[in-house]
Amino acid sequence: MSGISEIEDPVSFIKENGSSVGVLNDFMNMWTKTVEELLLKMKDTIPGEGMLGEVHYWRDLSKILDGLQAELKQP
């Protein structure tokens, strides 16, 4: 089986691969919670004073979002 589009009966698939599906679900929940916490912290971050503080804020924000994007592209 090479892809999810080939699954005709999801119930039997889960019965046969239940532990794998559970592990994937746990990892997805953990990753989602981590991303939510990171985004909340970013929202509460206040840029430093002056233009340089603003530049550092957006640079750091860009690095965080680039890291998230890299995670999303991984298998």
C-alpha positions as CSV (number, residue, x, y, z in Angstrom):
1,M,0.0,0.0,0.0
2,S,1.7,3.2,-1.1
3,G,-0.9,5.9,-0.2
4,I,-4.0,6.7,1.8
5,S,-6.0,7.0,-1.4
6,E,-5.7,3.2,-1.8
7,I,-7.6,2.5,1.5
8,E,-11.1,1.3,0.7
9,D,-12.2,0.4,4.2
10,P,-10.8,2.7,6.9
11,V,-12.3,0.6,9.7
12,S,-10.4,-2.5,8.7
13,F,-7.3,-0.5,8.1
14,I,-7.4,0.9,11.7
15,K,-8.1,-2.6,13.1
16,E,-5.0,-4.0,11.2
17,N,-2.8,-0.9,11.9
18,G,-4.3,0.4,15.2
19,S,-1.1,0.8,17.1
20,S,0.6,2.7,14.2
21,V,-2.4,5.0,13.8
22,G,-2.4,5.7,17.6
23,V,1.3,6.6,17.6
24,L,0.8,8.9,14.6
25,N,-2.2,10.5,16.3
26,D,-0.1,11.0,19.5
27,F,2.7,12.6,17.6
28,M,0.3,14.8,15.7
29,N,-1.4,16.0,18.9
30,M,2.0,16.7,20.5
31,W,3.2,18.6,17.4
32,T,0.0,20.6,17.2
33,K,0.2,21.6,20.9
34,T,3.8,22.7,20.5
35,V,3.0,24.8,17.5
36,E,0.0,26.4,19.3
37,E,2.2,27.2,22.3
38,L,4.9,28.7,20.1
39,L,2.3,30.9,18.2
40,L,0.9,32.1,21.5
41,K,4.3,33.1,22.7
42,M,5.0,34.9,19.5
43,K,1.7,36.8,19.8
44,D,2.7,38.0,23.3
45,T,6.2,39.0,22.3
46,I,6.7,42.8,22.2
47,P,9.4,44.3,19.9
48,G,12.2,46.1,21.6
49,E,12.3,49.9,21.5
50,G,13.4,51.7,18.3
51,M,13.9,50.6,14.8
52,L,16.6,48.1,15.7
53,G,14.2,46.4,18.2
54,E,11.6,46.2,15.5
55,V,14.1,44.7,13.0
56,H,15.2,42.1,15.6
57,Y,11.6,41.2,16.3
58,W,10.7,40.5,12.7
59,R,14.0,38.7,12.1
60,D,13.3,36.4,15.0
61,L,9.7,35.9,13.9
62,S,10.9,35.0,10.4
63,K,13.3,32.4,11.8
64,I,10.6,30.8,13.9
65,L,8.2,30.6,10.9
66,D,10.9,29.3,8.7
67,G,11.5,26.5,11.2
68,L,7.8,25.7,11.2
69,Q,7.7,25.6,7.5
70,A,10.7,23.3,7.4
71,E,8.9,20.9,9.8
72,L,5.8,20.9,7.6
73,K,7.8,19.9,4.6
74,Q,9.3,16.9,6.3
75,P,7.7,13.4,5.8
